[in-house]
Amino acid sequence: MITLFHSPRSRSTRIVALLKELDALDAVRIKVVTIPRMDGSGGRDPRNPHPDGKVPLLDHDGVLVWESSAIIQHLAELFPASGLGIPVGDPQRGPYLSWLAWYAGVVEPVLTIKALGLEHPGLGRTFRTEAEVVARLADAVRDRPFLLGDRFTAADLLLHSPYAWFGKHGLPEIDAWVDRCMDRPGARFAADFDARHAAV
């Protein structure tokens, strides 16, 4: 039994999109729960076993997997037929894992720091600046449709998600890449799923 704990229009929306892309919707149950929202609405759901009351959380036969990058890697390897993951031995495995880790270790902290209006030289030295993040992404997709070339992978699904959420950036390379990612079946399914469950 695999269960995804999900709250509509949250970080877990990208995992719903991933399940569609993996053709895993029949194998993974989606349990909709509430979470505390930044505007003060919502609240911690006692049905959600996440230690912080957040989403996404994956329960795989009683073993909990948390954090989007870990859940994405776990699911892509559980359902390899989709081709969204990069297997051990493939020369693109290293770049693929690096993009997943870079999202968690750099992109999300940088975007959060910006949203909070915080500035300190140490933050830029530790995590990079938003300009450096944008430059890295733009360079990666300048001459190819996706981060690893012609192939859409789970790394694209994760890395484009903040721009799908907050709005595109304005750089043609990044905006075109985000458009390609948002035009995928997974993104369309997740948007519809969340619209139907938004009252939770």
C-alpha atoms as a printed R data frame, in Angstrom:
    type eleno elety resid chain resno       x      y       z
1   ATOM     1    CA   MET     A     1   0.000  0.000   0.000
2   ATOM     2    CA   ILE     A     2   1.369  3.396  -1.009
3   ATOM     3    CA   THR     A     3  -0.350  6.577   0.139
4   ATOM     4    CA   LEU     A     4   0.435 10.168  -0.761
5   ATOM     5    CA   PHE     A     5  -0.696 12.716   1.809
6   ATOM     6    CA   HIS     A     6  -1.612 15.759  -0.230
7   ATOM     7    CA   SER     A     7  -3.120 19.189   0.296
8   ATOM     8    CA   PRO     A     8  -4.422 21.012  -2.784
9   ATOM     9    CA   ARG     A     9  -2.382 23.922  -4.118
10  ATOM    10    CA   SER     A    10   0.678 23.161  -2.058
11  ATOM    11    CA   ARG     A    11   4.121 21.667  -2.604
12  ATOM    12    CA   SER     A    12   2.499 18.249  -2.873
13  ATOM    13    CA   THR     A    13   0.681 19.256  -6.083
14  ATOM    14    CA   ARG     A    14   3.850 18.430  -7.998
15  ATOM    15    CA   ILE     A    15   3.744 14.892  -6.593
16  ATOM    16    CA   VAL     A    16   0.179 14.474  -7.863
17  ATOM    17    CA   ALA     A    17   1.483 15.581 -11.270
18  ATOM    18    CA   LEU     A    18   4.298 13.052 -10.976
19  ATOM    19    CA   LEU     A    19   1.868 10.206 -10.252
20  ATOM    20    CA   LYS     A    20   0.035 10.978 -13.482
21  ATOM    21    CA   GLU     A    21   3.293 11.098 -15.437
22  ATOM    22    CA   LEU     A    22   4.370  7.783 -13.905
23  ATOM    23    CA   ASP     A    23   1.011  6.172 -14.736
24  ATOM    24    CA   ALA     A    24   0.888  5.303 -11.031
25  ATOM    25    CA   LEU     A    25  -2.503  6.693 -10.032
26  ATOM    26    CA   ASP     A    26  -3.926  3.185  -9.657
27  ATOM    27    CA   ALA     A    27  -1.010  2.116  -7.453
28  ATOM    28    CA   VAL     A    28  -0.818  5.127  -5.124
29  ATOM    29    CA   ARG     A    29  -3.753  6.333  -3.048
30  ATOM    30    CA   ILE     A    30  -4.020 10.110  -2.648
31  ATOM    31    CA   LYS     A    31  -5.269 11.123   0.794
32  ATOM    32    CA   VAL     A    32  -6.284 14.787   0.929
33  ATOM    33    CA   VAL     A    33  -5.451 16.473   4.237
34  ATOM    34    CA   THR     A    34  -5.347 20.001   5.603
35  ATOM    35    CA   ILE     A    35  -2.189 21.924   6.440
36  ATOM    36    CA   PRO     A    36  -1.509 25.265   8.125
37  ATOM    37    CA   ARG     A    37  -1.405 27.946   5.395
38  ATOM    38    CA   MET     A    38   0.714 31.089   5.271
39  ATOM    39    CA   ASP     A    39  -2.438 33.242   5.424
40  ATOM    40    CA   GLY     A    40  -3.419 31.657   8.731
41  ATOM    41    CA   SER     A    41  -6.090 29.383   7.281
42  ATOM    42    CA   GLY     A    42  -6.093 25.612   7.483
43  ATOM    43    CA   GLY     A    43  -4.572 23.615  10.279
44  ATOM    44    CA   ARG     A    44  -2.630 20.517  11.127
45  ATOM    45    CA   ASP     A    45  -4.527 17.360  10.183
46  ATOM    46    CA   PRO     A    46  -4.399 14.525  12.753
47  ATOM    47    CA   ARG     A    47  -4.696 12.017   9.892
48  ATOM    48    CA   ASN     A    48  -1.361 13.177   8.469
49  ATOM    49    CA   PRO     A    49   1.613 11.332  10.020
50  ATOM    50    CA   HIS     A    50   4.201 13.830   8.758
51  ATOM    51    CA   PRO     A    51   6.272 14.796  11.821
52  ATOM    52    CA   ASP     A    52   5.795 18.500  11.011
53  ATOM    53    CA   GLY     A    53   2.202 18.212   9.806
54  ATOM    54    CA   LYS     A    54   3.267 19.166   6.269
55  ATOM    55    CA   VAL     A    55   2.913 17.749   2.770
56  ATOM    56    CA   PRO     A    56   3.969 15.983   0.682
57  ATOM    57    CA   LEU     A    57   4.422 12.782   2.606
58  ATOM    58    CA   LEU     A    58   4.553  9.283   1.164
59  ATOM    59    CA   ASP     A    59   3.671  6.223   3.238
60  ATOM    60    CA   HIS     A    60   5.049  3.133   1.502
61  ATOM    61    CA   ASP     A    61   3.980  0.055   3.448
62  ATOM    62    CA   GLY     A    62   4.412  1.925   6.724
63  ATOM    63    CA   VAL     A    63   7.750  3.500   5.804
64  ATOM    64    CA   LEU     A    64   7.522  7.286   5.576
65  ATOM    65    CA   VAL     A    65   9.288  9.260   2.872
66  ATOM    66    CA   TRP     A    66   9.229 13.042   3.176
67  ATOM    67    CA   GLU     A    67  10.663 16.014   1.239
68  ATOM    68    CA   SER     A    68   9.710 16.465  -2.407
69  ATOM    69    CA   SER     A    69  13.084 15.574  -3.894
70  ATOM    70    CA   ALA     A    70  13.241 12.297  -1.949
71  ATOM    71    CA   ILE     A    71   9.641 11.391  -2.787
72  ATOM    72    CA   ILE     A    72  10.204 12.163  -6.468
73  ATOM    73    CA   GLN     A    73  13.319 10.001  -6.656
74  ATOM    74    CA   HIS     A    74  11.617  7.185  -4.727
75  ATOM    75    CA   LEU     A    75   8.538  7.135  -6.955
76  ATOM    76    CA   ALA     A    76  10.450  7.499 -10.221
77  ATOM    77    CA   GLU     A    77  12.512  4.442  -9.264
78  ATOM    78    CA   LEU     A    78   9.436  2.473  -8.168
79  ATOM    79    CA   PHE     A    79   7.812  3.096 -11.567
80  ATOM    80    CA   PRO     A    80  10.735  3.068 -14.018
81  ATOM    81    CA   ALA     A    81   8.696  2.301 -17.138
82  ATOM    82    CA   SER     A    82   7.756  5.979 -17.437
83  ATOM    83    CA   GLY     A    83  11.363  6.978 -18.078
84  ATOM    84    CA   LEU     A    84  11.089  9.975 -15.741
85  ATOM    85    CA   GLY     A    85  13.963  8.768 -13.595
86  ATOM    86    CA   ILE     A    86  17.560  8.083 -14.589
87  ATOM    87    CA   PRO     A    87  18.778  4.608 -13.582
88  ATOM    88    CA   VAL     A    88  22.096  3.675 -12.004
89  ATOM    89    CA   GLY     A    89  24.715  3.277 -14.725
90  ATOM    90    CA   ASP     A    90  23.241  5.890 -17.033
91  ATOM    91    CA   PRO     A    91  25.747  8.718 -17.670
92  ATOM    92    CA   GLN     A    92  23.021 11.277 -16.913
93  ATOM    93    CA   ARG     A    93  22.357  9.819 -13.453
94  ATOM    94    CA   GLY     A    94  24.803 12.223 -11.778
95  ATOM    95    CA   PRO     A    95  23.351 15.401 -13.330
96  ATOM    96    CA   TYR     A    96  19.818 14.150 -12.649
97  ATOM    97    CA   LEU     A    97  20.503 13.566  -8.930
98  ATOM    98    CA   SER     A    98  22.355 16.869  -8.744
99  ATOM    99    CA   TRP     A    99  19.340 18.793 -10.064
100 ATOM   100    CA   LEU     A   100  17.085 17.114  -7.474
101 ATOM   101    CA   ALA     A   101  19.489 17.934  -4.637
102 ATOM   102    CA   TRP     A   102  20.134 21.463  -5.966
103 ATOM   103    CA   TYR     A   103  16.421 22.202  -5.789
104 ATOM   104    CA   ALA     A   104  16.223 21.226  -2.111
105 ATOM   105    CA   GLY     A   105  19.562 22.689  -1.068
106 ATOM   106    CA   VAL     A   106  19.638 25.883  -3.138
107 ATOM   107    CA   VAL     A   107  16.526 26.813  -5.114
108 ATOM   108    CA   GLU     A   108  13.904 26.549  -2.406
109 ATOM   109    CA   PRO     A   109  16.012 28.338   0.240
110 ATOM   110    CA   VAL     A   110  16.877 31.130  -2.222
111 ATOM   111    CA   LEU     A   111  13.248 31.661  -3.250
112 ATOM   112    CA   THR     A   112  12.094 31.554   0.372
113 ATOM   113    CA   ILE     A   113  14.721 34.100   1.411
114 ATOM   114    CA   LYS     A   114  13.593 36.377  -1.407
115 ATOM   115    CA   ALA     A   115   9.890 35.997  -0.513
116 ATOM   116    CA   LEU     A   116  10.662 36.949   3.096
117 ATOM   117    CA   GLY     A   117  12.631 39.997   1.994
118 ATOM   118    CA   LEU     A   118  15.792 38.911   3.796
119 ATOM   119    CA   GLU     A   119  19.219 40.110   2.737
120 ATOM   120    CA   HIS     A   120  22.644 39.220   4.113
121 ATOM   121    CA   PRO     A   121  25.940 38.546   2.330
122 ATOM   122    CA   GLY     A   122  26.231 35.221   4.128
123 ATOM   123    CA   LEU     A   123  22.964 34.003   2.656
124 ATOM   124    CA   GLY     A   124  24.188 34.633  -0.893
125 ATOM   125    CA   ARG     A   125  27.530 32.963  -0.216
126 ATOM   126    CA   THR     A   126  25.838 29.938   1.338
127 ATOM   127    CA   PHE     A   127  22.872 29.367  -0.971
128 ATOM   128    CA   ARG     A   128  23.671 31.585  -4.031
129 ATOM   129    CA   THR     A   129  21.605 34.547  -5.143
130 ATOM   130    CA   GLU     A   130  18.391 34.452  -7.133
131 ATOM   131    CA   ALA     A   131  20.314 35.859 -10.104
132 ATOM   132    CA   GLU     A   132  22.705 32.906  -9.946
133 ATOM   133    CA   VAL     A   133  19.835 30.427  -9.710
134 ATOM   134    CA   VAL     A   134  18.104 31.971 -12.713
135 ATOM   135    CA   ALA     A   135  21.338 32.072 -14.711
136 ATOM   136    CA   ARG     A   136  22.007 28.383 -14.031
137 ATOM   137    CA   LEU     A   137  18.501 27.378 -15.133
138 ATOM   138    CA   ALA     A   138  18.540 29.612 -18.200
139 ATOM   139    CA   ASP     A   139  21.899 28.220 -19.274
140 ATOM   140    CA   ALA     A   140  20.644 24.649 -18.817
141 ATOM   141    CA   VAL     A   141  17.612 25.086 -21.097
142 ATOM   142    CA   ARG     A   142  18.928 27.674 -23.537
143 ATOM   143    CA   ASP     A   143  19.658 25.238 -26.363
144 ATOM   144    CA   ARG     A   144  17.561 22.248 -25.357
145 ATOM   145    CA   PRO     A   145  13.964 21.686 -24.284
146 ATOM   146    CA   PHE     A   146  14.649 20.141 -20.870
147 ATOM   147    CA   LEU     A   147  17.352 20.090 -18.200
148 ATOM   148    CA   LEU     A   148  18.912 16.866 -19.470
149 ATOM   149    CA   GLY     A   149  18.294 17.384 -23.173
150 ATOM   150    CA   ASP     A   150  15.337 16.250 -25.250
151 ATOM   151    CA   ARG     A   151  13.915 14.099 -22.458
152 ATOM   152    CA   PHE     A   152  11.484 15.384 -19.819
153 ATOM   153    CA   THR     A   153  12.479 13.931 -16.448
154 ATOM   154    CA   ALA     A   154  11.363 14.171 -12.848
155 ATOM   155    CA   ALA     A   155  14.060 16.843 -12.413
156 ATOM   156    CA   ASP     A   156  12.158 19.139 -14.784
157 ATOM   157    CA   LEU     A   157   8.938 18.421 -12.923
158 ATOM   158    CA   LEU     A   158  10.519 19.491  -9.624
159 ATOM   159    CA   LEU     A   159  12.631 22.434 -10.790
160 ATOM   160    CA   HIS     A   160   9.933 24.174 -12.830
161 ATOM   161    CA   SER     A   161   7.347 23.922 -10.031
162 ATOM   162    CA   PRO     A   162   8.073 27.209  -8.204
163 ATOM   163    CA   TYR     A   163   7.729 29.110 -11.481
164 ATOM   164    CA   ALA     A   164   4.462 27.322 -12.200
165 ATOM   165    CA   TRP     A   165   3.292 28.355  -8.725
166 ATOM   166    CA   PHE     A   166   4.555 31.950  -8.448
167 ATOM   167    CA   GLY     A   167   4.497 32.859 -12.123
168 ATOM   168    CA   LYS     A   168   7.067 32.746 -14.864
169 ATOM   169    CA   HIS     A   169  10.296 34.638 -14.570
170 ATOM   170    CA   GLY     A   170  10.422 36.797 -17.691
171 ATOM   171    CA   LEU     A   171  13.527 35.261 -19.256
172 ATOM   172    CA   PRO     A   172  12.532 33.681 -22.598
173 ATOM   173    CA   GLU     A   173  14.556 30.505 -21.998
174 ATOM   174    CA   ILE     A   174  13.033 29.830 -18.596
175 ATOM   175    CA   ASP     A   175   9.513 30.840 -19.581
176 ATOM   176    CA   ALA     A   176   9.539 28.549 -22.626
177 ATOM   177    CA   TRP     A   177  10.799 25.672 -20.471
178 ATOM   178    CA   VAL     A   178   8.100 26.306 -17.852
179 ATOM   179    CA   ASP     A   179   5.481 26.369 -20.619
180 ATOM   180    CA   ARG     A   180   6.689 22.990 -21.899
181 ATOM   181    CA   CYS     A   181   6.546 21.517 -18.403
182 ATOM   182    CA   MET     A   182   3.106 22.975 -17.673
183 ATOM   183    CA   ASP     A   183   1.764 21.553 -20.924
184 ATOM   184    CA   ARG     A   184   2.479 18.016 -19.732
185 ATOM   185    CA   PRO     A   185  -0.358 15.608 -18.836
186 ATOM   186    CA   GLY     A   186   0.773 15.563 -15.200
187 ATOM   187    CA   ALA     A   187   0.509 19.322 -14.736
188 ATOM   188    CA   ARG     A   188  -2.923 19.433 -16.327
189 ATOM   189    CA   PHE     A   189  -4.165 16.510 -14.219
190 ATOM   190    CA   ALA     A   190  -2.824 18.007 -10.971
191 ATOM   191    CA   ALA     A   191  -4.467 21.374 -11.662
192 ATOM   192    CA   ASP     A   192  -7.806 19.668 -12.265
193 ATOM   193    CA   PHE     A   193  -7.399 17.422  -9.205
194 ATOM   194    CA   ASP     A   194  -6.680 20.409  -6.965
195 ATOM   195    CA   ALA     A   195  -9.605 22.381  -8.394
196 ATOM   196    CA   ARG     A   196 -11.916 19.505  -7.476
197 ATOM   197    CA   HIS     A   197 -10.501 19.152  -3.945
198 ATOM   198    CA   ALA     A   198  -9.753 22.789  -3.118
199 ATOM   199    CA   ALA     A   199 -12.405 23.008  -0.412
200 ATOM   200    CA   VAL     A   200 -10.422 20.668   1.846
